[in-house]
Structure formats: C-alpha cells, structure tokens
C-alpha cells in the first residue's frame, strides 16, 4: 500500500527547506558569490557527513526499510575525495577535519543507524534528492564564481552511475512511497528530515561566520595598505 511518503516529506519540510536557503552563505552562493576557502571547507564537511550516511546505509542494507532505498549509485564519498584532492592537494586527509556542527551531524547519523535505521531514509532524502535536483545549477555557479574548468573541484555534482536523473528521481519517489511504515513511523521520518535540514543549516551558519572573518581580514588589510600609502 502506498504511503505517499515522498509528497509528505516534501510538504513536511517546506519551512525547513526555506530556512536553510535563507542562510547568508547559501544566499551568497546562489547569487554567484563563492569564497573558495569557505567552499572547500563545505566540501570537507560534506565528506564527513556522506561517509557517515553511506557507512550506516551499507551496514543496514538488509533492514526491511533500508533495502528498498539502497542505491549505491547515489554515493558521494569518492567524488568528494576527488574534490578534496583538488582543493587541498594529495595530502588532503591530513588537512581536513569536521567542524563542530559537522561532528554533531555525524553523531546523529550514527545514533539513528544503530537505534532506528529506518530514519536514515530522512537523511538520504534530504541530501541526495537535493543534490540530484539542484546539482547541475550549483555546479555552474561554482564553476563561474571560482573560475573552475572541467570537473575540477565540482566532481561532487556528477552522478556518473545514473544515466537519467529525472527517471531515477521518479524511481526513488516510488520507492519512498512503498516503504513499509506505519503512521507513527512516517511522522518520525518527517521529523528526522526536518532535523537533517536543521543540521545542514548549522553547517552553513558556521561558514557564514568564516566568511565574515575573511571579509573583516580583507577590510583590515585594505585599511593597513591605505595607511601605509599615506604615512
């Protein structure tokens, strides 16, 4: 029996989705203003998030709910590794670490993976469907703003194992609609999806802070240079 979970998730996260889009970092990004230092930190944070999601989905792939939404072709770990090598160099693993908000996000994923695996579909929905839906637009923005060529630094947005993204999203929605969940579990999944949006928003807000610090440093540098000229 269809639960219409896909539509319920979309409608039940509308407010959270809008709030996440209105964080300054996201608004700046969508407006084509992308700072490379902040962006590479986002890529690093996403790496830790996706490693956790994909690790827990793999662990629970035989769970009666997870097995219906087990699509390894969505995995982002390897593409993020390529981007991290581009931004940080071949020794990137020693250069990156999860931010505080990212650590909280990762802990949440591991917690539900161990105790309520069915809630993992909320995090998969929030991240992967967002990546598929807006990925190519965001890729072009990043390429133009940071003057990137080819797939350098934007491998994250490439789903090489998915031939037709529109057809895949339709298949994914159908799979969501057929997961064996009762009404209470559906409410829990929607609540978890809102938690996921909130956790993503916290990461973006941290990047806002980093962006402000960079702007202040640039301003101070400009003032100092101005003073030197006239002293």
NORFENSUL-V563789 format. One record per pair of residues at least 24 apart in sequence whose ideal C-beta (glycine too) atoms are under 10 Angstrom apart, sorted by the first residue. I is the first residue (numbers start at 1). J is the second residue. If there is no record, write none. Layout:
{{I/J} {I/J}}
This chain:
{{1/177} {1/178} {1/180} {2/174} {2/176} {2/177} {2/178} {2/179} {3/176} {3/177} {3/178} {3/179} {3/180} {3/181} {3/182} {3/183} {3/185} {3/186} {3/189} {4/173} {4/176} {4/177} {4/186} {5/121} {5/125} {5/173} {5/175} {5/176} {5/177} {5/178} {5/179} {5/181} {5/185} {5/186} {5/189} {5/190} {6/125} {6/129} {6/169} {6/170} {6/172} {6/173} {6/174} {6/175} {6/176} {6/177} {6/178} {6/179} {7/173} {7/176} {7/177} {8/176} {8/177} {8/186} {8/187} {8/189} {8/190} {8/193} {9/121} {9/122} {9/125} {9/126} {9/129} {9/173} {9/176} {9/186} {9/189} {9/190} {9/192} {9/193} {9/194} {10/125} {10/129} {10/173} {10/190} {10/193} {11/190} {12/186} {12/187} {12/189} {12/190} {12/191} {12/193} {12/194} {13/122} {13/125} {13/126} {13/190} {13/191} {13/193} {13/194} {13/196} {13/197} {15/194} {15/197} {16/126} {16/193} {16/194} {16/195} {16/196} {16/197} {16/198} {16/200} {16/201} {17/126} {17/130} {17/193} {17/194} {17/197} {17/200} {17/201} {18/197} {19/194} {19/197} {19/198} {19/201} {20/126} {20/130} {20/196} {20/197} {20/198} {20/199} {20/200} {20/201} {20/202} {20/203} {20/204} {20/205} {21/197} {21/201} {21/204} {22/201} {22/204} {23/200} {23/201} {23/202} {23/203} {23/204} {23/205} {23/206} {23/207} {23/208} {24/204} {24/205} {24/207} {24/208} {24/209} {24/211} {24/212} {25/201} {25/203} {25/204} {25/205} {25/206} {25/207} {25/208} {25/209} {25/210} {25/211} {25/212} {26/200} {26/201} {26/204} {26/205} {26/207} {26/208} {27/204} {27/208} {28/145} {28/207} {28/208} {28/211} {29/138} {29/141} {29/142} {29/145} {29/204} {29/207} {30/134} {30/137} {30/138} {30/141} {31/141} {31/145} {32/140} {32/141} {32/142} {32/144} {32/145} {33/141} {33/145} {33/211} {34/138} {34/141} {34/142} {34/143} {34/144} {34/145} {34/146} {34/148} {34/211} {35/145} {35/146} {35/207} {35/210} {35/211} {35/214} {35/215} {36/87} {36/142} {36/145} {36/146} {36/147} {36/148} {36/153} {37/87} {37/207} {37/210} {37/211} {37/213} {37/214} {38/204} {38/206} {38/207} {38/208} {38/209} {38/210} {38/211} {38/213} {38/214} {39/83} {39/87} {39/142} {39/145} {39/146} {39/153} {39/207} {39/211} {40/83} {40/84} {40/86} {40/87} {40/88} {40/92} {40/95} {40/96} {40/146} {40/153} {41/87} {41/96} {41/99} {41/102} {41/203} {41/206} {41/207} {41/210} {41/211} {42/99} {42/102} {42/156} {42/203} {42/204} {42/206} {42/207} {42/210} {43/80} {43/81} {43/83} {43/84} {43/86} {43/87} {43/88} {43/92} {43/96} {43/142} {43/153} {43/154} {43/155} {43/156} {44/80} {44/83} {44/84} {44/87} {44/88} {44/92} {44/95} {44/96} {44/97} {44/98} {44/99} {44/102} {45/80} {45/96} {45/97} {45/98} {45/99} {45/101} {45/102} {45/103} {45/105} {45/106} {45/200} {45/203} {45/204} {45/206} {45/207} {46/76} {46/77} {46/80} {46/83} {46/84} {46/102} {46/105} {46/127} {46/131} {46/156} {46/200} {46/203} {47/76} {47/77} {47/79} {47/80} {47/81} {47/83} {47/84} {47/92} {47/93} {47/96} {47/98} {47/102} {47/156} {48/80} {48/96} {48/97} {48/98} {48/99} {48/102} {48/103} {48/105} {48/106} {48/109} {49/76} {49/80} {49/98} {49/102} {49/105} {49/106} {49/108} {49/109} {49/123} {49/127} {49/196} {49/199} {49/200} {49/203} {50/74} {50/75} {50/76} {50/77} {50/78} {50/79} {50/80} {50/106} {50/109} {50/123} {50/127} {50/128} {50/131} {50/156} {51/75} {51/76} {51/77} {51/80} {51/81} {51/98} {51/106} {51/109} {52/98} {52/102} {52/105} {52/106} {52/107} {52/108} {52/109} {52/110} {52/113} {52/120} {52/123} {53/77} {53/105} {53/106} {53/109} {53/110} {53/113} {53/120} {53/123} {53/124} {53/126} {53/127} {53/128} {53/196} {54/78} {54/109} {54/124} {55/106} {55/109} {55/110} {55/113} {56/106} {56/109} {56/110} {56/111} {56/112} {56/113} {56/114} {56/117} {56/120} {56/123} {56/124} {57/109} {57/113} {57/117} {57/120} {57/121} {57/123} {57/124} {58/113} {59/110} {59/113} {59/114} {59/117} {59/120} {60/112} {60/113} {60/114} {60/117} {60/118} {60/120} {61/117} {62/117} {63/113} {63/117} {63/118} {63/120} {63/121} {64/117} {64/118} {64/179} {64/180} {64/181} {65/116} {65/117} {65/118} {65/119} {65/120} {65/121} {65/179} {65/180} {65/181} {65/185} {65/189} {66/113} {66/117} {66/118} {66/120} {66/121} {66/124} {66/179} {67/179} {68/121} {68/174} {68/175} {68/176} {68/178} {68/179} {68/180} {69/118} {69/120} {69/121} {69/124} {69/125} {69/128} {69/172} {69/175} {69/176} {69/178} {69/179} {70/124} {70/175} {71/124} {71/128} {71/161} {71/162} {71/168} {71/171} {71/172} {71/175} {72/161} {73/159} {73/160} {73/161} {73/162} {73/163} {73/168} {74/124} {74/127} {74/128} {74/129} {74/131} {74/132} {74/159} {74/161} {74/162} {74/168} {74/172} {75/128} {75/159} {75/161} {76/127} {76/128} {76/131} {76/155} {76/156} {76/157} {76/158} {76/159} {78/155} {78/160} {79/131} {79/151} {79/154} {79/155} {79/156} {79/157} {79/158} {79/159} {79/160} {80/155} {80/156} {81/155} {81/156} {82/151} {82/152} {82/153} {82/154} {82/155} {82/156} {82/158} {83/142} {83/151} {83/152} {83/153} {83/154} {83/155} {83/156} {83/157} {84/153} {84/155} {84/156} {85/153} {85/155} {86/148} {86/151} {86/152} {86/153} {86/154} {86/155} {87/146} {87/152} {87/153} {98/203} {99/202} {99/203} {99/206} {99/207} {99/209} {99/210} {100/202} {100/203} {100/206} {101/199} {101/200} {101/201} {101/202} {101/203} {101/204} {101/205} {101/206} {101/207} {102/199} {102/202} {102/203} {102/206} {104/199} {104/202} {104/203} {105/195} {105/196} {105/198} {105/199} {105/200} {105/202} {105/203} {106/199} {107/199} {108/192} {108/195} {108/196} {108/199} {109/196} {109/199} {112/188} {112/192} {112/195} {116/185} {116/188} {116/189} {116/192} {118/179} {118/180} {118/181} {118/185} {118/186} {118/188} {118/189} {118/192} {119/185} {119/188} {119/189} {119/191} {119/192} {119/193} {119/195} {119/196} {120/189} {120/192} {121/175} {121/176} {121/179} {121/181} {121/189} {121/192} {121/193} {122/188} {122/189} {122/190} {122/191} {122/192} {122/193} {122/194} {122/195} {122/196} {122/197} {123/192} {123/193} {123/195} {123/196} {123/199} {123/200} {124/172} {124/176} {124/193} {124/196} {125/172} {125/173} {125/176} {125/189} {125/190} {125/192} {125/193} {125/196} {126/192} {126/193} {126/194} {126/195} {126/196} {126/197} {126/199} {126/200} {127/196} {127/200} {128/159} {128/168} {128/169} {128/172} {129/169} {129/172} {129/173} {129/176} {130/196} {130/197} {130/200} {131/156} {131/157} {131/159} {132/157} {132/159} {132/162} {132/165} {132/166} {132/168} {132/169} {132/172} {133/165} {133/169} {135/159} {135/165} {136/165}}
